[in-house]
Amino acid sequence: MKFATLGVALLAQTAIAADPTLYALMAVTKEYVVGAKLPPSGLFRHEPTGWQHLNYNHPFLFGLDYDRSDPATLYLAAGNGLFRVARKAPEWTQLTGSDVTELRDVSVDPRTGAIYFGHSHGIRVSTDRGSTWRELSAGLHRKYTEAIRADRVNSGVLLVGGEEGIFRSTDSGAKWKLAGAAGIQITRIEQSPRDGCQWLATTYEGGLYGSTDCGKSFEATGRVGLGRNLYDVAFDPTNPARIAVAGWGPGVALSEDGGKTWQSRNSGLPAPEVTAVAFDPAHPGRIYAAVHQEALFVSEDLGKTWSHSGLDGSSVARLKFVPEGGSKQ
């Protein structure tokens, strides 16, 4: 009986240890005066005791991804370049030079490990963990790139969003083709964790765009966020029909039928000005939302009620769960 009890306890400890970790990219901007000492800003990790600031004070972090073969390695798109961060140290290494600035997003190809980032004047890729870089935006008319994702299912497929819509490449960025939302500024692109052919993209004033043909074409999905600015979209890993969007005005909107209908989930939030949203993959029903210059909030019932979760006075650019597994963890 004691051995059985011990076995259950060990299994429970293993499950807890395997829970993914939530990271936030944020800067404290509320009531900040230029020239004053900058409050702790940059990369934060959520731990049982609260939020931990990871070493480097950096107010301009905008994109975060990780190496699937080694989740102990994070990549950060920043105002002054791309950084590789060893999570356990944490040690920061800048991988780009002064020739490229204003990075907006980063994506690590789950299949090949290639690192892609979008910046104010194009797209770059590295196939040697950041030692060398190659520009990929030759086929784009307007090169500013706000969002970029490497397809996790189809090798060589990339989707990017900028000032003129969503563009897709099937040859690792050598050539690009317009996929949808022509003439509309894209803010975020995400691929469903369950269905590799389902994609969603948020926009400035154009609402939400979706694709069900592996990103080949995108169409407007309805009136959610139309005329307002949407900043983030998240798929619930525990429920393929559940989606959340975050925006300025819409706050948090949630769909439980794959985006056919939407419900506002702002009761209890200080303002409907939400910049980032994320579902907890280890706790069904739990969702996080970052309210601009207020704080991070968490809900255990899909946004019906909210409670304070720290990061007071912050502007959060990105929330992302990263698994704790990996041989090099």
C-alpha positions as CSV (number, residue, x, y, z in Angstrom):
1,M,0.0,0.0,0.0
2,K,2.9,2.3,0.9
3,F,4.6,1.5,-2.5
4,A,1.3,2.3,-4.3
5,T,1.0,5.6,-2.5
6,L,4.6,6.4,-3.3
7,G,4.0,5.6,-6.9
8,V,1.1,7.9,-7.1
9,A,3.1,10.7,-5.5
10,L,6.0,10.3,-7.9
11,L,3.6,10.4,-10.9
12,A,2.0,13.6,-9.5
13,Q,5.5,15.1,-9.1
14,T,6.4,14.2,-12.6
15,A,3.2,15.7,-14.0
16,I,3.9,18.9,-12.1
17,A,7.5,19.1,-13.3
18,A,6.3,18.6,-16.9
19,D,4.0,21.6,-16.8
20,P,5.1,24.3,-19.3
21,T,6.3,27.6,-18.0
22,L,4.8,31.0,-18.9
23,Y,7.1,33.7,-20.1
24,A,6.2,37.4,-20.6
25,L,7.9,40.1,-22.6
26,M,7.0,43.4,-20.9
27,A,8.1,46.9,-20.1
28,V,6.9,49.1,-17.2
29,T,5.6,52.2,-18.9
30,K,2.8,53.5,-16.7
31,E,3.8,56.9,-15.3
32,Y,7.4,56.4,-16.6
33,V,9.3,59.7,-17.2
34,V,12.0,59.8,-19.9
35,G,15.4,60.0,-18.2
36,A,14.3,58.3,-15.0
37,K,15.7,55.0,-14.0
38,L,13.9,52.2,-15.8
39,P,12.0,49.8,-13.6
40,P,12.6,46.1,-14.2
41,S,11.6,45.3,-17.7
42,G,12.3,42.6,-20.3
43,L,11.9,38.8,-20.0
44,F,10.0,37.5,-17.0
45,R,9.3,33.9,-16.0
46,H,6.3,32.8,-13.9
47,E,7.1,30.7,-11.0
48,P,5.2,29.4,-7.9
49,T,6.5,32.3,-5.9
50,G,5.6,34.9,-8.6
51,W,7.3,36.6,-11.5
52,Q,11.1,36.4,-11.9
53,H,13.0,39.0,-13.9
54,L,15.6,37.2,-16.0
55,N,18.8,39.3,-15.6
56,Y,18.8,41.7,-18.4
57,N,16.8,45.0,-18.2
58,H,15.5,45.5,-21.7
59,P,12.3,47.6,-22.5
60,F,12.1,46.7,-26.1
61,L,11.3,43.0,-26.5
62,F,8.6,42.0,-29.0
63,G,8.9,38.4,-30.0
64,L,9.7,35.1,-28.3
65,D,10.2,31.5,-29.6
66,Y,12.2,28.4,-28.6
67,D,14.1,25.6,-30.1
68,R,11.8,22.4,-30.1
69,S,14.8,20.1,-29.9
70,D,16.1,22.1,-26.9
71,P,13.4,24.0,-25.0
72,A,16.1,25.3,-22.7
73,T,17.0,27.8,-25.5
74,L,14.9,30.9,-26.1
75,Y,15.1,33.4,-28.9
76,L,14.0,37.0,-28.4
77,A,13.3,39.6,-31.1
78,A,14.3,43.0,-29.7
79,G,14.7,46.6,-30.7
80,N,18.4,46.2,-31.0
81,G,18.7,42.7,-32.4
82,L,18.1,39.0,-31.9
83,F,19.1,37.4,-28.6
84,R,19.6,33.8,-27.6
85,V,18.8,33.1,-23.9
86,A,19.8,30.1,-21.9
87,R,16.8,29.7,-19.6
88,K,18.6,28.1,-16.6
89,A,21.5,30.6,-16.3
90,P,20.0,32.8,-17.8
91,E,22.8,33.9,-20.2
92,W,22.0,36.4,-23.0
93,T,23.9,36.3,-26.4
94,Q,23.2,38.8,-29.1
95,L,23.2,37.1,-32.5
96,T,22.9,40.0,-34.9
97,G,25.0,43.1,-35.6
98,S,24.3,46.8,-35.9
99,D,23.1,46.4,-39.5
100,V,19.7,45.2,-38.4
101,T,17.4,46.8,-35.8
102,E,13.7,47.0,-34.8
103,L,13.1,43.3,-34.8
104,R,9.3,42.5,-34.4
105,D,8.9,38.7,-34.3
106,V,10.9,35.5,-34.3
107,S,10.0,31.9,-35.3
108,V,12.1,28.7,-35.0
109,D,11.2,26.1,-37.5
110,P,10.2,23.0,-35.5
111,R,11.3,20.7,-38.3
112,T,14.7,22.1,-39.2
113,G,15.7,24.4,-36.3
114,A,16.1,27.3,-38.8
115,I,15.6,30.7,-37.0
116,Y,13.6,33.3,-38.8
117,F,12.9,36.9,-37.7
118,G,10.9,39.8,-39.1
119,H,12.2,43.4,-38.8
120,S,11.5,46.9,-39.9
121,H,13.0,46.3,-43.3
122,G,12.5,42.6,-44.1
123,I,13.0,39.0,-43.0
124,R,16.2,37.1,-42.2
125,V,17.1,33.4,-41.6
126,S,19.9,31.5,-39.9
127,T,20.5,27.8,-40.4
128,D,23.5,27.7,-38.1
129,R,22.0,28.8,-34.7
130,G,22.6,32.5,-35.4
131,S,26.2,32.4,-36.6
132,T,25.3,33.8,-40.1
133,W,22.2,35.4,-41.5
134,R,20.6,35.7,-44.9
135,E,17.9,38.2,-46.1
136,L,14.6,36.7,-47.5
137,S,12.5,39.7,-48.4
138,A,13.5,40.3,-52.0
139,G,10.0,39.4,-53.3
140,L,8.1,41.7,-51.0
141,H,7.0,45.2,-52.1
142,R,6.7,46.6,-48.5
143,K,9.4,44.9,-46.4
144,Y,8.2,45.9,-42.9
145,T,7.4,42.5,-41.2
146,E,5.4,42.5,-38.0
147,A,4.6,38.8,-37.7
148,I,6.3,35.6,-38.9
149,R,5.7,31.9,-38.4
150,A,7.3,28.7,-39.8
151,D,4.8,26.0,-40.6
152,R,5.2,23.2,-38.0
153,V,3.8,20.6,-40.5
154,N,4.9,21.5,-44.0
155,S,8.6,21.9,-44.6
156,G,9.7,25.1,-46.2
157,V,6.4,26.9,-45.7
158,L,6.5,30.4,-44.1
159,L,3.8,32.9,-43.4
160,V,4.5,36.6,-42.7
161,G,2.4,39.6,-42.1
162,G,3.2,43.2,-42.7
163,E,1.7,46.5,-44.0
164,E,0.1,44.9,-47.1
165,G,-1.4,41.7,-45.8
166,I,-0.4,38.1,-45.3
167,F,2.2,36.5,-47.5
168,R,3.2,32.8,-47.9
169,S,6.3,31.1,-49.2
170,T,6.7,27.4,-50.0
171,D,10.4,27.5,-50.6
172,S,11.8,28.8,-47.3
173,G,11.4,32.5,-48.3
174,A,12.9,32.5,-51.8
175,K,9.5,33.6,-53.3
176,W,6.4,35.1,-51.8
177,K,2.7,35.1,-52.7
178,L,-0.1,37.2,-51.3
179,A,-2.4,34.9,-49.2
180,G,-5.0,37.4,-48.0
181,A,-5.9,40.6,-46.2
182,A,-4.5,42.7,-49.0
183,G,-3.6,46.2,-47.9
184,I,-4.2,45.5,-44.2
185,Q,-1.6,45.8,-41.5
186,I,-1.1,42.4,-39.8
187,T,-0.2,42.2,-36.1
188,R,0.0,38.5,-35.3
189,I,-0.2,35.1,-37.1
190,E,-0.8,31.8,-35.3
191,Q,-1.2,28.2,-36.4
192,S,-3.5,25.8,-34.6
193,P,-1.7,23.3,-32.4
194,R,-4.2,20.6,-33.4
195,D,-4.9,21.3,-37.1
196,G,-1.9,22.3,-39.1
197,C,-4.1,23.7,-41.9
198,Q,-5.9,26.2,-39.7
199,W,-4.3,29.6,-39.3
200,L,-5.5,32.9,-37.8
201,A,-4.2,36.4,-38.1
202,T,-5.0,39.6,-36.3
203,T,-5.0,43.1,-37.9
204,Y,-5.3,46.8,-37.4
205,E,-9.0,47.6,-38.0
206,G,-9.6,44.7,-40.3
207,G,-10.7,42.2,-37.7
208,L,-9.7,38.6,-37.7
209,Y,-8.6,36.6,-40.8
210,G,-8.6,32.9,-41.0
211,S,-7.3,30.1,-43.2
212,T,-8.4,26.4,-43.4
213,D,-6.3,25.4,-46.4
214,C,-2.9,25.4,-44.8
215,G,-2.4,29.1,-45.2
216,K,-2.8,29.3,-48.9
217,S,-5.7,31.8,-48.6
218,F,-7.1,33.9,-45.8
219,E,-10.6,35.4,-45.5
220,A,-12.2,37.7,-42.9
221,T,-13.9,35.6,-40.2
222,G,-16.7,38.1,-39.1
223,R,-17.1,41.3,-37.2
224,V,-14.9,40.5,-34.1
225,G,-12.5,43.4,-33.7
226,L,-13.6,45.1,-37.0
227,G,-12.7,48.7,-36.9
228,R,-10.5,48.2,-33.8
229,N,-6.9,47.1,-33.3
230,L,-6.4,43.4,-32.5
231,Y,-3.0,42.5,-31.1
232,D,-3.0,38.7,-30.3
233,V,-4.8,35.5,-31.0
234,A,-4.5,32.2,-29.1
235,F,-5.7,28.6,-29.7
236,D,-6.6,26.5,-26.7
237,P,-4.4,23.4,-26.8
238,T,-7.0,21.5,-24.7
239,N,-9.9,22.3,-27.0
240,P,-9.6,22.6,-30.8
241,A,-12.8,24.7,-31.0
242,R,-11.7,27.3,-28.5
243,I,-10.0,30.5,-29.5
244,A,-9.3,33.9,-27.8
245,V,-8.4,37.2,-29.3
246,A,-7.0,40.3,-27.6
247,G,-7.4,43.9,-28.7
248,W,-7.8,47.6,-28.0
249,G,-11.5,48.0,-27.4
250,P,-12.6,44.4,-27.8
251,G,-10.4,43.4,-24.8
252,V,-10.7,39.7,-24.6
253,A,-13.2,37.9,-26.9
254,L,-13.6,34.2,-26.8
255,S,-15.1,31.6,-29.2
256,E,-16.0,28.0,-28.3
257,D,-17.1,27.0,-31.8
258,G,-14.0,27.6,-33.9
259,G,-14.7,31.3,-34.4
260,K,-18.3,31.2,-35.6
261,T,-19.5,33.2,-32.6
262,W,-17.7,35.3,-30.0
263,Q,-18.4,36.4,-26.5
264,S,-16.8,39.3,-24.6
265,R,-14.9,38.2,-21.5
266,N,-14.0,41.5,-19.9
267,S,-16.0,41.5,-16.7
268,G,-13.5,42.1,-13.9
269,L,-10.8,43.6,-16.1
270,P,-9.9,47.2,-15.4
271,A,-10.1,48.2,-19.1
272,P,-10.9,46.5,-22.5
273,E,-7.3,47.3,-23.7
274,V,-5.6,43.9,-23.9
275,T,-2.3,43.4,-25.7
276,A,-1.6,39.7,-25.1
277,V,-3.6,36.5,-24.3
278,A,-2.6,32.9,-23.7
279,F,-4.3,29.6,-22.7
280,D,-2.5,27.4,-20.1
281,P,-2.0,24.0,-21.9
282,A,-1.7,22.2,-18.5
283,H,-4.8,23.6,-16.9
284,P,-8.0,23.5,-19.0
285,G,-10.1,26.7,-18.4
286,R,-7.2,28.8,-17.4
287,I,-6.4,31.9,-19.5
288,Y,-4.1,34.9,-19.1
289,A,-4.7,38.4,-20.4
290,A,-2.4,41.5,-20.2
291,V,-4.2,44.8,-19.8
292,H,-2.2,47.7,-21.1
293,Q,-0.3,49.6,-18.3
294,E,-2.4,47.9,-15.7
295,A,-1.3,44.3,-14.9
296,L,-1.5,40.7,-16.0
297,F,-4.8,38.9,-15.1
298,V,-5.7,35.2,-14.9
299,S,-9.0,33.4,-15.1
300,E,-9.8,29.9,-14.1
301,D,-13.2,29.9,-15.9
302,L,-12.3,31.0,-19.5
303,G,-12.6,34.7,-18.7
304,K,-16.0,34.8,-16.8
305,T,-14.1,36.0,-13.8
306,W,-10.6,37.4,-13.5
307,S,-8.0,37.9,-10.7
308,H,-4.7,39.9,-10.5
309,S,-1.6,38.0,-11.5
310,G,1.2,40.5,-11.2
311,L,3.4,42.6,-13.6
312,D,1.8,45.9,-12.4
313,G,2.0,48.9,-14.6
314,S,3.3,46.9,-17.6
315,S,2.9,46.9,-21.3
316,V,3.1,43.2,-22.3
317,A,4.2,42.5,-25.9
318,R,4.0,38.7,-25.7
319,L,2.9,35.8,-23.5
320,K,4.1,32.3,-24.3
321,F,4.2,28.9,-22.6
322,V,7.4,26.9,-23.1
323,P,7.7,23.2,-22.2
324,E,10.1,22.2,-19.5
325,G,11.2,19.1,-21.3
326,G,14.3,18.5,-23.5
327,S,17.5,16.6,-23.1
328,K,19.5,19.8,-22.6
329,Q,17.1,21.3,-20.1
